[in-house]
């Protein structure tokens, strides 16, 4: 890791790829989720991380934070969490006799919003301005957030009692929705083996996780990603995929133009991370599910018949011609 203000693109790519190895010291498997988080950092986007309890969602984000030389905070979203607990609030200083602003945990580079669907919509919406505008407004005064600013929110897909599902408008703010399935038998054996060797998930430093990238690497990487060329056939393919989701009878609400721009952004980042300065239709196909699945609103009657967002996207990817 370098502390220089600017980095060569190749060095920045090597540092970000090294993140995978660092996170791998704490989390076994889930390479796709790790790559998705790196893409989000490159695109200045936010991530919704979904998985059943016990698949290391929180550990993954903590390991990523420990691998980056960035300021990180964690907020456990609970039913009694108030908006001011996230954004900050005006407090009275008895010593000075003046009111002053006390920053909330949102003033950070990497924010872990743990179990975001456990808190009421009023508090969830307090993140909306922060995620979209990268600022919060307190008493009518906008206060900019640090750069980079990325929210990684986790949620449990199986326990709905006492939860508040995120509305479509807020889901659309997330660049990617990543899913973390249960590990394979081989990976699960690896997890238990590490614990048998004394691995403590609460002490990542003891596991050897250390910072390997920071703000300078991210700046250089983003500048390099911006130079990745995209041909008209790739742009047309992204548009055709998104438009196709709006025409299916099983879908009440298809992918918005914002979703199309998100897919294009992660496609370019993916191409750069793969060592290329151009994007291909295969890059689009590889990123379509994580970039679009949370932007589809499947009709309830279709869900009763077993239709899922991923199933819809599989159908769209199979039906829309791939430009060659």
Buried (B, 14 or more C-beta within 10 A) or exposed (E): BBEEEEBEBEBBBBBBBBBBEBBBBBBBBBEBBBBBBBBBBBBBBBBBBBBBEEBBBBBBBBBBBBBBBBBBBBBEBEEEBEBBBBBBBEEEEEEEEEEEBEBBBBBBBBBBBBBBBBBBEEBBBBBEBBBEEBBBEBEEEEBEBBEBBBBBBBBBEEEEEEBBEBEBEBBBBBBBBBBBEEBEEEBEEBBEEBEEEEBEBEEBEEBEBEBBBBBBBBBBBBEBBEEBEBEEEBBEBBBBBBBBBEEBEBBBBBBBEEBBEBBBBBBBBBBBBEEBEEBBBEBBBBBBBBBBBBBBEBBEEBEEEEBBBBBBBEBBBEEBEBBE
